């Protein structure tokens, strides 16, 4: 029977990993997506949509589908599913690893203000500017809803969910975006402060370069820590080595 690898996906790295693993003969790959985006990008191999019902539900699915390895390639801020994955792996005895791209690091000229939560970001914002480019995700605007004196520009693939700040302008667009794209957006909308999560990776880093070039302050929400005892690797090659599949 072919080894069955379950990828908890939703990231660029997850799609890349699925493509690499499905290209290898004798490996069955299933990628699980949360289903929050109605038109997700194409994913190689088998795909399932929707939640599992917590750690116990994930463990039951893994047993039923005879999963041999679990790869958590979810977003660095998907705290709940990462915790559930660790618990399910422990309950089933299935080896697991987290694929987590490295976080961003400030460079010369950056005006970063690191915080530990969206609430801290909201508390800091009024002291930094009045027109905010908010890039923390369409489902997490509630932390800023009380900031009635600020104007927010929110970019999202789909319409954000309320509650949200009363003065919110929504831009529907799908990346990746170039530095020129981001510079134009910041300039055209008279943005004077950027808020982002430390997602890491190159796909969404252009806004940081644009903010640096325009000398704008950036509020950066730090990543939550991984659960105790969880192993992580920074890239697809690291997962291949962990699976002992680095040789063609």
Buried (B, 14 or more C-beta within 10 A) or exposed (E): EEBBBBBBBBBBBBBBBBBBBBEBEEBBBBBBBBEBBEEBEEBBBBBBEEEBEBBEEBBBBBEEBEBBBBBBBBBBBBBEBBBBBBBBBBBBEBBBBBBBBEBBEEEEEBBBBEBEEBEBBBEBBEEBBBBBBBBBBBEBBBBBBEBEEBBBBBBBBBEBBEEBBEBBEBEEEEEEBEBEBBBEBBEEBEBBBBBBBBBBBEBBBBBBBBBBEBEBBBBBBBBBEBBEEBEBBEBBEBBBEBBEBEEE
